[in-house]
Every structure is written in C-alpha cells, then in structure tokens.
Amino acid sequence: MRTPLLAGNWKMYKTTGEARELVEGLLRGLGDVSDRRVLVCPPFTALQTVRDLVQGTPIALGAQDVYIEPQGAFTGAISPVMLRDLGCSYVIVGHSERRAIFGEGDELIGKKVRAALAHDLTPILCVGETKPQRDAGQAETVVVAQVRAALAGMTPEQISRIVIAYEPVWAIGTGDTATPEDAQAMHETIRRILGEMTSPNVAATINILYGGSVRPDNIDDLIAQPDIDGALVGGASLKADSFLRIVHFLPPQR
Ligand code: PGA
C-alpha cells in the first residue's frame, strides 16, 4: 500500500565533482529497487550535475528547501518553478536546521508545503521535538502541533500528496537514534492526526519517514515497524556503501 522511500539529505556537503562520484557509486550498486523508492537531495549547486546522472534511472531528485513564490525580487532564494526546471520531484520543507538556524516558523513552513504542491513537487515535511521537550513529556504535543500548523486549511487531496519525516532533533547527527518502539509510537500518533485531518483511508496511504542517525545497522529494525515507511538519512547518505545498505534494507517478515 505504501512504497518505502529512502531519501538522502546531503545538507551542505558535496561539490559538483564529489556529487558526481557519489551518484556514480550509487548507480553502480543500486540493482533492482522496484519495490522501493530512492531519492537524493543534493545542495542546489549540485542539482544539475546529479540530474544529468540520474535521469532515466530509479533515483529521484529532490531539493533541501524552497521559497514560496514562483519568481521575483527575493535575493538568494530558489523557487519551485526552478526546482521543477532542474528535474526535482521532491523538496524537503521545515527541516529542524531550517527551523533552528534560519528561524523558519510553522507559518512559513506551511506556505512552503503549499507552494511545493502547487508546482507538483512532493514536500517532505519535517517535524520533531527537541531533547528538553521530550524530557518534559511534551514530544507528542510538539509534533502534533507542528503537523497541524503546517497543514492547516489544506484539503484532504493536498494532504494526501505529502510525505512526513519525523526527525527528533536530539537524534539528528548525534548517533543517538530513537528506539524503533518510540519512533513507531510517534508515527502512529502522526498517522492518527493525519486521519483526523483527512480520513483514516487517506492517512493509510501517506508515507511517514523516520530521520535521525539512521545507519546501515539500525535501518532494518526501524523499517520493520508498521508505521515507519522509510527514512530521511543525513550523514549515512554521504557515502555510497552506507546509503546503499540503507536502500537495500531487509524487508520485515510480517
Ligand atoms: P542524520 O541527519 O542522519 O545525519 O542524523 C538526518 C537529517 O537531518 O535529515
């Protein structure tokens, strides 16, 4: 029902030459991935290089951020039209680094989700609590509020076209992954909220990814959880062998 999605978020890594090397390595080892979807999200500056390499292959292309207008006097910004022009089909929106370092709030993030959808880009909406919020027992409240705020006023049809990534902030880049059970509990909550905003049937079709220190040695246990439909991978997506092992996760025996 939901095809697993394995997405690499390269963050601010990889020059064009390094990007080429990584993608060539991925293509060499990819093999048959017809039962899953594979996505790489390079920095803007490497999109063209990667596009030329992945065209006609099973690897899809995404960006790490987008602005909300199609064009205009917005120095430094990149529009959804430009991303489509470069062959992107996905865009990450509201990553915790955009929220914390660049000051993005729920309102702007919601507009980015809409702008992406309006231009046929699949937004990967990132949500997640900080360590103090989890320790204070507020993880669920925070994540639910982020989901509701970003998707407020959207139609079930619009919501059905997004991907959610649950990325606890304390797990990103730290080596400290959520346990499969804790991640599953949050994914279940997110799907319930999506069901309230659409219908349980629509919510059952939406991919909810886990992100935060996903590695070759924990992907199988994470993806074995019923509501974990893939992964958004940072550090471990920067090397072909580790990302390939994640892409080649062993399907759960259900
Ligand atoms: P990480 O990053 O895999 O390096 O923890 C994940 C992310 O930020 O999307």
py3Dmol code that shows the C-alpha trace and the ligand (Angstrom):
import py3Dmol

protein = """\
ATOM      1  CA  MET A   1       0.000   0.000   0.000  1.00  0.00           C
ATOM      2  CA  ARG A   2       2.828   2.416   0.883  1.00  0.00           C
ATOM      3  CA  THR A   3       6.029   2.047  -1.125  1.00  0.00           C
ATOM      4  CA  PRO A   4       9.026   2.618   1.180  1.00  0.00           C
ATOM      5  CA  LEU A   5      11.026   5.767   0.458  1.00  0.00           C
ATOM      6  CA  LEU A   6      14.726   6.025   1.226  1.00  0.00           C
ATOM      7  CA  ALA A   7      15.873   9.610   0.977  1.00  0.00           C
ATOM      8  CA  GLY A   8      19.369  11.064   1.304  1.00  0.00           C
ATOM      9  CA  ASN A   9      19.674  14.611   2.666  1.00  0.00           C
ATOM     10  CA  TRP A  10      23.170  15.710   1.724  1.00  0.00           C
ATOM     11  CA  LYS A  11      22.889  19.014   3.620  1.00  0.00           C
ATOM     12  CA  MET A  12      25.745  21.438   2.822  1.00  0.00           C
ATOM     13  CA  TYR A  13      28.084  18.725   1.569  1.00  0.00           C
ATOM     14  CA  LYS A  14      29.418  17.785  -1.875  1.00  0.00           C
ATOM     15  CA  THR A  15      30.923  19.939  -4.578  1.00  0.00           C
ATOM     16  CA  THR A  16      29.839  19.039  -8.100  1.00  0.00           C
ATOM     17  CA  GLY A  17      32.780  16.667  -8.519  1.00  0.00           C
ATOM     18  CA  GLU A  18      32.075  14.943  -5.204  1.00  0.00           C
ATOM     19  CA  ALA A  19      28.383  14.723  -6.062  1.00  0.00           C
ATOM     20  CA  ARG A  20      29.199  13.023  -9.352  1.00  0.00           C
ATOM     21  CA  GLU A  21      31.425  10.490  -7.621  1.00  0.00           C
ATOM     22  CA  LEU A  22      28.760   9.653  -5.029  1.00  0.00           C
ATOM     23  CA  VAL A  23      25.959   9.214  -7.575  1.00  0.00           C
ATOM     24  CA  GLU A  24      28.134   7.088  -9.840  1.00  0.00           C
ATOM     25  CA  GLY A  25      28.826   4.848  -6.841  1.00  0.00           C
ATOM     26  CA  LEU A  26      25.125   4.627  -6.007  1.00  0.00           C
ATOM     27  CA  LEU A  27      24.206   3.736  -9.574  1.00  0.00           C
ATOM     28  CA  ARG A  28      26.892   1.044  -9.698  1.00  0.00           C
ATOM     29  CA  GLY A  29      25.500  -0.729  -6.635  1.00  0.00           C
ATOM     30  CA  LEU A  30      21.782   0.048  -6.909  1.00  0.00           C
ATOM     31  CA  GLY A  31      20.477  -3.146  -8.529  1.00  0.00           C
ATOM     32  CA  ASP A  32      16.750  -3.891  -8.531  1.00  0.00           C
ATOM     33  CA  VAL A  33      14.879  -1.394  -6.366  1.00  0.00           C
ATOM     34  CA  SER A  34      11.467  -1.786  -7.990  1.00  0.00           C
ATOM     35  CA  ASP A  35       9.724  -2.356  -4.625  1.00  0.00           C
ATOM     36  CA  ARG A  36      11.026   0.887  -3.063  1.00  0.00           C
ATOM     37  CA  ARG A  37      11.721   4.493  -3.962  1.00  0.00           C
ATOM     38  CA  VAL A  38      15.173   6.054  -3.786  1.00  0.00           C
ATOM     39  CA  LEU A  39      15.741   9.795  -3.546  1.00  0.00           C
ATOM     40  CA  VAL A  40      18.779  12.048  -3.237  1.00  0.00           C
ATOM     41  CA  CYS A  41      18.586  15.699  -2.127  1.00  0.00           C
ATOM     42  CA  PRO A  42      21.881  17.405  -3.035  1.00  0.00           C
ATOM     43  CA  PRO A  43      22.625  21.084  -2.382  1.00  0.00           C
ATOM     44  CA  PHE A  44      21.170  23.439  -5.029  1.00  0.00           C
ATOM     45  CA  THR A  45      24.581  23.840  -6.663  1.00  0.00           C
ATOM     46  CA  ALA A  46      24.822  20.121  -7.491  1.00  0.00           C
ATOM     47  CA  LEU A  47      21.248  19.581  -8.725  1.00  0.00           C
ATOM     48  CA  GLN A  48      22.123  19.954 -12.399  1.00  0.00           C
ATOM     49  CA  THR A  49      25.090  17.584 -12.179  1.00  0.00           C
ATOM     50  CA  VAL A  50      23.054  14.964 -10.326  1.00  0.00           C
ATOM     51  CA  ARG A  51      20.076  15.382 -12.637  1.00  0.00           C
ATOM     52  CA  ASP A  52      22.196  14.532 -15.658  1.00  0.00           C
ATOM     53  CA  LEU A  53      23.367  11.345 -13.919  1.00  0.00           C
ATOM     54  CA  VAL A  54      20.059  10.077 -12.517  1.00  0.00           C
ATOM     55  CA  GLN A  55      17.790  10.807 -15.480  1.00  0.00           C
ATOM     56  CA  GLY A  56      16.286   7.527 -16.651  1.00  0.00           C
ATOM     57  CA  THR A  57      17.438   5.682 -13.503  1.00  0.00           C
ATOM     58  CA  PRO A  58      15.366   4.681 -10.429  1.00  0.00           C
ATOM     59  CA  ILE A  59      16.949   7.521  -8.389  1.00  0.00           C
ATOM     60  CA  ALA A  60      14.663  10.543  -7.953  1.00  0.00           C
ATOM     61  CA  LEU A  61      15.922  14.072  -7.372  1.00  0.00           C
ATOM     62  CA  GLY A  62      14.899  16.464  -4.608  1.00  0.00           C
ATOM     63  CA  ALA A  63      15.997  19.777  -3.116  1.00  0.00           C
ATOM     64  CA  GLN A  64      16.528  20.670   0.537  1.00  0.00           C
ATOM     65  CA  ASP A  65      14.440  23.827   0.673  1.00  0.00           C
ATOM     66  CA  VAL A  66      12.274  26.063  -1.494  1.00  0.00           C
ATOM     67  CA  TYR A  67      10.881  29.567  -1.375  1.00  0.00           C
ATOM     68  CA  ILE A  68       7.150  30.248  -1.641  1.00  0.00           C
ATOM     69  CA  GLU A  69       6.971  32.438  -4.764  1.00  0.00           C
ATOM     70  CA  PRO A  70       7.454  31.313  -8.383  1.00  0.00           C
ATOM     71  CA  GLN A  71       9.783  34.251  -9.141  1.00  0.00           C
ATOM     72  CA  GLY A  72      10.558  37.783  -8.006  1.00  0.00           C
ATOM     73  CA  ALA A  73      12.913  40.033  -6.086  1.00  0.00           C
ATOM     74  CA  PHE A  74      13.932  37.533  -3.392  1.00  0.00           C
ATOM     75  CA  THR A  75      17.725  37.628  -3.357  1.00  0.00           C
ATOM     76  CA  GLY A  76      19.257  34.271  -2.616  1.00  0.00           C
ATOM     77  CA  ALA A  77      16.015  32.310  -2.832  1.00  0.00           C
ATOM     78  CA  ILE A  78      15.144  29.397  -5.141  1.00  0.00           C
ATOM     79  CA  SER A  79      11.617  28.925  -6.466  1.00  0.00           C
ATOM     80  CA  PRO A  80       9.548  25.780  -7.008  1.00  0.00           C
ATOM     81  CA  VAL A  81       9.499  26.558 -10.742  1.00  0.00           C
ATOM     82  CA  MET A  82      13.304  26.496 -10.786  1.00  0.00           C
ATOM     83  CA  LEU A  83      13.358  23.169  -8.957  1.00  0.00           C
ATOM     84  CA  ARG A  84      10.936  21.625 -11.442  1.00  0.00           C
ATOM     85  CA  ASP A  85      13.067  23.011 -14.258  1.00  0.00           C
ATOM     86  CA  LEU A  86      16.046  21.108 -12.809  1.00  0.00           C
ATOM     87  CA  GLY A  87      14.147  17.834 -12.663  1.00  0.00           C
ATOM     88  CA  CYS A  88      13.271  17.803  -8.968  1.00  0.00           C
ATOM     89  CA  SER A  89      10.188  15.884  -7.914  1.00  0.00           C
ATOM     90  CA  TYR A  90      10.616  16.270  -4.126  1.00  0.00           C
ATOM     91  CA  VAL A  91      11.619  19.018  -1.732  1.00  0.00           C
ATOM     92  CA  ILE A  92      12.439  18.874   1.988  1.00  0.00           C
ATOM     93  CA  VAL A  93      10.476  21.501   3.928  1.00  0.00           C
ATOM     94  CA  GLY A  94      10.860  22.614   7.528  1.00  0.00           C
ATOM     95  CA  HIS A  95      13.973  20.637   8.384  1.00  0.00           C
ATOM     96  CA  SER A  96      14.953  21.266  12.017  1.00  0.00           C
ATOM     97  CA  GLU A  97      18.138  23.002  10.817  1.00  0.00           C
ATOM     98  CA  ARG A  98      15.992  25.441   8.797  1.00  0.00           C
ATOM     99  CA  ARG A  99      13.791  25.957  11.850  1.00  0.00           C
ATOM    100  CA  ALA A 100      16.624  26.398  14.383  1.00  0.00           C
ATOM    101  CA  ILE A 101      19.420  28.051  12.386  1.00  0.00           C
ATOM    102  CA  PHE A 102      17.426  30.039   9.834  1.00  0.00           C
ATOM    103  CA  GLY A 103      14.476  30.883  12.079  1.00  0.00           C
ATOM    104  CA  GLU A 104      11.723  29.321   9.969  1.00  0.00           C
ATOM    105  CA  GLY A 105       8.379  29.066  11.728  1.00  0.00           C
ATOM    106  CA  ASP A 106       5.267  26.981  11.188  1.00  0.00           C
ATOM    107  CA  GLU A 107       3.525  29.647   9.112  1.00  0.00           C
ATOM    108  CA  LEU A 108       6.312  29.948   6.529  1.00  0.00           C
ATOM    109  CA  ILE A 109       6.746  26.185   6.500  1.00  0.00           C
ATOM    110  CA  GLY A 110       3.027  25.755   5.767  1.00  0.00           C
ATOM    111  CA  LYS A 111       3.336  28.165   2.850  1.00  0.00           C
ATOM    112  CA  LYS A 112       6.309  26.212   1.531  1.00  0.00           C
ATOM    113  CA  VAL A 113       4.300  22.985   1.648  1.00  0.00           C
ATOM    114  CA  ARG A 114       1.551  24.655  -0.411  1.00  0.00           C
ATOM    115  CA  ALA A 115       3.998  26.204  -2.865  1.00  0.00           C
ATOM    116  CA  ALA A 116       5.623  22.828  -3.431  1.00  0.00           C
ATOM    117  CA  LEU A 117       2.273  21.128  -4.037  1.00  0.00           C
ATOM    118  CA  ALA A 118       1.131  23.895  -6.363  1.00  0.00           C
ATOM    119  CA  HIS A 119       4.129  23.134  -8.578  1.00  0.00           C
ATOM    120  CA  ASP A 120       3.846  19.359  -8.444  1.00  0.00           C
ATOM    121  CA  LEU A 121       6.723  18.868  -6.048  1.00  0.00           C
ATOM    122  CA  THR A 122       6.198  16.360  -3.248  1.00  0.00           C
ATOM    123  CA  PRO A 123       7.037  18.151   0.006  1.00  0.00           C
ATOM    124  CA  ILE A 124       8.766  16.139   2.711  1.00  0.00           C
ATOM    125  CA  LEU A 125       7.529  17.966   5.805  1.00  0.00           C
ATOM    126  CA  CYS A 126       9.941  17.532   8.714  1.00  0.00           C
ATOM    127  CA  VAL A 127       8.713  17.614  12.300  1.00  0.00           C
ATOM    128  CA  GLY A 128      10.347  16.661  15.589  1.00  0.00           C
ATOM    129  CA  GLU A 129      10.837  17.600  19.209  1.00  0.00           C
ATOM    130  CA  THR A 130      13.984  18.776  20.993  1.00  0.00           C
ATOM    131  CA  LYS A 131      15.591  16.918  23.900  1.00  0.00           C
ATOM    132  CA  PRO A 132      14.219  19.258  26.594  1.00  0.00           C
ATOM    133  CA  GLN A 133      10.753  18.888  25.071  1.00  0.00           C
ATOM    134  CA  ARG A 134      10.999  15.090  25.142  1.00  0.00           C
ATOM    135  CA  ASP A 135      12.355  15.092  28.690  1.00  0.00           C
ATOM    136  CA  ALA A 136       9.436  17.278  29.733  1.00  0.00           C
ATOM    137  CA  GLY A 137       6.984  14.755  28.260  1.00  0.00           C
ATOM    138  CA  GLN A 138       5.949  17.187  25.519  1.00  0.00           C
ATOM    139  CA  ALA A 139       7.219  15.313  22.455  1.00  0.00           C
ATOM    140  CA  GLU A 140       3.801  14.306  21.185  1.00  0.00           C
ATOM    141  CA  THR A 141       2.209  17.704  21.820  1.00  0.00           C
ATOM    142  CA  VAL A 142       5.024  19.482  19.974  1.00  0.00           C
ATOM    143  CA  VAL A 143       4.995  17.183  16.961  1.00  0.00           C
ATOM    144  CA  VAL A 144       1.209  17.170  16.659  1.00  0.00           C
ATOM    145  CA  ALA A 145       1.196  20.986  16.801  1.00  0.00           C
ATOM    146  CA  GLN A 146       3.848  21.150  14.052  1.00  0.00           C
ATOM    147  CA  VAL A 147       1.852  18.821  11.802  1.00  0.00           C
ATOM    148  CA  ARG A 148      -1.430  20.659  12.396  1.00  0.00           C
ATOM    149  CA  ALA A 149       0.136  24.102  11.892  1.00  0.00           C
ATOM    150  CA  ALA A 150       1.885  23.214   8.632  1.00  0.00           C
ATOM    151  CA  LEU A 151      -1.186  21.532   7.130  1.00  0.00           C
ATOM    152  CA  ALA A 152      -3.915  23.811   8.494  1.00  0.00           C
ATOM    153  CA  GLY A 153      -6.621  24.610   5.959  1.00  0.00           C
ATOM    154  CA  MET A 154      -5.371  22.149   3.361  1.00  0.00           C
ATOM    155  CA  THR A 155      -7.747  19.772   1.596  1.00  0.00           C
ATOM    156  CA  PRO A 156      -7.512  16.001   2.099  1.00  0.00           C
ATOM    157  CA  GLU A 157      -6.396  15.781  -1.539  1.00  0.00           C
ATOM    158  CA  GLN A 158      -3.485  18.147  -0.860  1.00  0.00           C
ATOM    159  CA  ILE A 159      -2.521  16.356   2.352  1.00  0.00           C
ATOM    160  CA  SER A 160      -2.606  13.021   0.521  1.00  0.00           C
ATOM    161  CA  ARG A 161       0.288  14.232  -1.680  1.00  0.00           C
ATOM    162  CA  ILE A 162       2.782  14.997   1.077  1.00  0.00           C
ATOM    163  CA  VAL A 163       5.396  12.928   2.870  1.00  0.00           C
ATOM    164  CA  ILE A 164       6.082  13.465   6.576  1.00  0.00           C
ATOM    165  CA  ALA A 165       9.501  12.935   8.151  1.00  0.00           C
ATOM    166  CA  TYR A 166       9.565  12.508  11.913  1.00  0.00           C
ATOM    167  CA  GLU A 167      13.034  13.613  12.957  1.00  0.00           C
ATOM    168  CA  PRO A 168      13.598  14.044  16.697  1.00  0.00           C
ATOM    169  CA  VAL A 169      16.057  16.945  16.882  1.00  0.00           C
ATOM    170  CA  TRP A 170      18.173  15.185  19.531  1.00  0.00           C
ATOM    171  CA  ALA A 171      18.707  12.253  17.151  1.00  0.00           C
ATOM    172  CA  ILE A 172      19.940  14.280  14.168  1.00  0.00           C
ATOM    173  CA  GLY A 173      23.659  13.912  13.552  1.00  0.00           C
ATOM    174  CA  THR A 174      24.248  12.615  17.087  1.00  0.00           C
ATOM    175  CA  GLY A 175      24.367   8.841  16.641  1.00  0.00           C
ATOM    176  CA  ASP A 176      21.539   8.717  19.183  1.00  0.00           C
ATOM    177  CA  THR A 177      18.628   7.115  17.291  1.00  0.00           C
ATOM    178  CA  ALA A 178      15.095   6.859  18.664  1.00  0.00           C
ATOM    179  CA  THR A 179      14.265   3.285  19.553  1.00  0.00           C
ATOM    180  CA  PRO A 180      12.107   1.594  16.919  1.00  0.00           C
ATOM    181  CA  GLU A 181       9.301   1.422  19.508  1.00  0.00           C
ATOM    182  CA  ASP A 182       9.461   5.148  20.384  1.00  0.00           C
ATOM    183  CA  ALA A 183       9.608   6.084  16.706  1.00  0.00           C
ATOM    184  CA  GLN A 184       6.683   3.763  15.939  1.00  0.00           C
ATOM    185  CA  ALA A 185       4.612   5.345  18.729  1.00  0.00           C
ATOM    186  CA  MET A 186       5.154   8.823  17.281  1.00  0.00           C
ATOM    187  CA  HIS A 187       4.482   7.657  13.717  1.00  0.00           C
ATOM    188  CA  GLU A 188       1.226   6.112  14.874  1.00  0.00           C
ATOM    189  CA  THR A 189       0.234   9.396  16.510  1.00  0.00           C
ATOM    190  CA  ILE A 190       1.110  11.351  13.355  1.00  0.00           C
ATOM    191  CA  ARG A 191      -0.972   8.985  11.230  1.00  0.00           C
ATOM    192  CA  ARG A 192      -3.908   9.358  13.623  1.00  0.00           C
ATOM    193  CA  ILE A 193      -3.711  13.165  13.322  1.00  0.00           C
ATOM    194  CA  LEU A 194      -3.469  12.909   9.532  1.00  0.00           C
ATOM    195  CA  GLY A 195      -6.558  10.688   9.702  1.00  0.00           C
ATOM    196  CA  GLU A 196      -8.410  13.382  11.650  1.00  0.00           C
ATOM    197  CA  MET A 197      -7.395  15.989   9.062  1.00  0.00           C
ATOM    198  CA  THR A 198      -8.355  13.760   6.102  1.00  0.00           C
ATOM    199  CA  SER A 199      -9.781  10.303   6.715  1.00  0.00           C
ATOM    200  CA  PRO A 200      -8.238   7.094   8.047  1.00  0.00           C
ATOM    201  CA  ASN A 201      -8.206   5.728   4.484  1.00  0.00           C
ATOM    202  CA  VAL A 202      -6.222   8.696   3.159  1.00  0.00           C
ATOM    203  CA  ALA A 203      -3.890   8.662   6.166  1.00  0.00           C
ATOM    204  CA  ALA A 204      -3.149   4.992   5.496  1.00  0.00           C
ATOM    205  CA  THR A 205      -1.617   5.957   2.133  1.00  0.00           C
ATOM    206  CA  ILE A 206       0.746   8.692   3.418  1.00  0.00           C
ATOM    207  CA  ASN A 207       4.433   7.874   3.771  1.00  0.00           C
ATOM    208  CA  ILE A 208       5.863   8.736   7.190  1.00  0.00           C
ATOM    209  CA  LEU A 209       9.663   8.568   7.240  1.00  0.00           C
ATOM    210  CA  TYR A 210      11.920   8.379  10.274  1.00  0.00           C
ATOM    211  CA  GLY A 211      15.064  10.508  10.380  1.00  0.00           C
ATOM    212  CA  GLY A 212      17.841  10.987  12.913  1.00  0.00           C
ATOM    213  CA  SER A 213      21.016   8.893  12.883  1.00  0.00           C
ATOM    214  CA  VAL A 214      19.643   6.234  10.552  1.00  0.00           C
ATOM    215  CA  ARG A 215      22.510   3.885   9.726  1.00  0.00           C
ATOM    216  CA  PRO A 216      23.118   0.570   7.991  1.00  0.00           C
ATOM    217  CA  ASP A 217      22.922  -1.197  11.373  1.00  0.00           C
ATOM    218  CA  ASN A 218      19.564   0.188  12.503  1.00  0.00           C
ATOM    219  CA  ILE A 219      17.523   0.610   9.312  1.00  0.00           C
ATOM    220  CA  ASP A 220      16.122  -2.936   9.319  1.00  0.00           C
ATOM    221  CA  ASP A 221      14.715  -2.637  12.857  1.00  0.00           C
ATOM    222  CA  LEU A 222      13.264   0.799  12.192  1.00  0.00           C
ATOM    223  CA  ILE A 223      11.564  -0.106   8.943  1.00  0.00           C
ATOM    224  CA  ALA A 224      10.151  -3.293  10.460  1.00  0.00           C
ATOM    225  CA  GLN A 225       7.758  -1.067  12.434  1.00  0.00           C
ATOM    226  CA  PRO A 226       4.314  -0.933  10.847  1.00  0.00           C
ATOM    227  CA  ASP A 227       4.095   2.874  10.576  1.00  0.00           C
ATOM    228  CA  ILE A 228       7.707   3.581   9.533  1.00  0.00           C
ATOM    229  CA  ASP A 229       7.616   3.842   5.749  1.00  0.00           C
ATOM    230  CA  GLY A 230      11.190   4.772   5.020  1.00  0.00           C
ATOM    231  CA  ALA A 231      13.990   7.033   6.169  1.00  0.00           C
ATOM    232  CA  LEU A 232      15.411  10.504   5.713  1.00  0.00           C
ATOM    233  CA  VAL A 233      19.140   9.982   6.028  1.00  0.00           C
ATOM    234  CA  GLY A 234      21.802  12.642   6.567  1.00  0.00           C
ATOM    235  CA  GLY A 235      25.337  11.539   7.454  1.00  0.00           C
ATOM    236  CA  ALA A 236      24.964   7.950   6.252  1.00  0.00           C
ATOM    237  CA  SER A 237      23.779   9.146   2.816  1.00  0.00           C
ATOM    238  CA  LEU A 238      27.112  10.820   2.050  1.00  0.00           C
ATOM    239  CA  LYS A 239      28.896   7.570   1.218  1.00  0.00           C
ATOM    240  CA  ALA A 240      27.697   5.176  -1.469  1.00  0.00           C
ATOM    241  CA  ASP A 241      28.218   1.980   0.530  1.00  0.00           C
ATOM    242  CA  SER A 242      26.347   3.101   3.639  1.00  0.00           C
ATOM    243  CA  PHE A 243      23.440   4.653   1.743  1.00  0.00           C
ATOM    244  CA  LEU A 244      23.180   1.577  -0.474  1.00  0.00           C
ATOM    245  CA  ARG A 245      22.931  -0.674   2.580  1.00  0.00           C
ATOM    246  CA  ILE A 246      20.082   1.513   3.847  1.00  0.00           C
ATOM    247  CA  VAL A 247      18.399   1.439   0.427  1.00  0.00           C
ATOM    248  CA  HIS A 248      18.787  -2.349   0.434  1.00  0.00           C
ATOM    249  CA  PHE A 249      17.124  -2.742   3.848  1.00  0.00           C
ATOM    250  CA  LEU A 250      15.815  -6.187   4.540  1.00  0.00           C
ATOM    251  CA  PRO A 251      12.016  -6.166   4.305  1.00  0.00           C
ATOM    252  CA  PRO A 252      10.276  -7.060   7.543  1.00  0.00           C
ATOM    253  CA  GLN A 253       8.886 -10.568   7.846  1.00  0.00           C
ATOM    254  CA  ARG A 254       5.225  -9.895   8.570  1.00  0.00           C
TER     255      ARG A 254
END
"""
ligand_1 = """\
9
PGA
P 21.426 12.329 10.243
O 20.519 13.524 9.638
O 21.029 11.089 9.512
O 22.839 12.748 9.967
O 21.110 12.259 11.703
C 19.179 13.330 9.307
C 18.575 14.609 8.806
O 18.943 15.686 9.313
O 17.721 14.607 7.893
"""
view = py3Dmol.view(width=600, height=400)
view.addModel(protein, "pdb")
view.setStyle({"model": 0}, {"cartoon": {"style": "trace"}})
view.addModel(ligand_1, "xyz")
view.setStyle({"model": 1}, {"stick": {}})
view.zoomTo()
view.show()
